Amino acid sequence: KKVVFEPGDWVWVHLRKDRFPEQRRSKLLPRGDGPFRVVERINDNVYKLELPGEYDVSASFNVADLSPFDAGDDLRTNSFQEGENDENNANVATQPHVQEEEHSRGFGGTQGQYSHDPLSLPGGPITRLRAKRFKEALNGLIQHISEMANV
């Protein structure tokens, strides 16, 4: 696969152990860094990058150590609507029929506690159980909305 970069393009750099010993001293450290701007195309295989001084290596890189940077890869900034909060503002758990449905499924933590919104994502890691409970709550909400639309 032939990849050609032009001056001004942004790329990721693969940090090889022999070239970046300080950045690759542990296998838990990242294997790549970037994005860096391509300053000059020396030939199809070698490119000169704009590197910060902390690397203290030559700025020329083989194309095998470079991969294109796509700004669209950053999913953390991807929201449904620009500038708005995407979380559910309606407190579904306070509706009695939803509480009964959750209680019959055993959702909501300990029995009798329905003060939190089941559609809000919990803090901490998403475990299989949390994902299953969230999916059940979401399916219950969809079912409730479809029942309300039929009334």
Phi, psi and omega in degrees: 000121182266124178244129180237127177253151177248155175304133183102344177290156178252136184224158170264147180246130174280125182270100178283146181300319183289333183264329181234068185296326182288322181281344182241031182289343178227146180286352178273347179284156181299147180269351180222166177211162178146190004279151176236149182271137175284123181268318186211143174258108182285311169204190183295339183256344186232134180228147177258129184249160175269098183256146172291158183294342183294341181280326176054043176226168177298145182274001180269132183228144173287147182298336179293335180268004183243145172222146183296143176262126178246116182297339179286352181287342183281097185279345181295329181267000181278115179236163181292315178229137184298126172077008180243157179277131184269357184285159183284121182268342180279131180271092184289329186292344180276351178281128188299319183291329177288323178297317180297319180296318179293320181297320180293333178272348183082023181268151175110020178081234179277156182295140178092351179257108179230027186279346181259157179280118182292344181268358175273139181286135181286159175286156180090188184289149177271105179274172178299320180295315179297320179295320179296315180295320178296317179297318178297317179295320179294317177297322177296320178294317179297318179296318179297317180295319179293325176293321179293327179289331180280344182281000000 
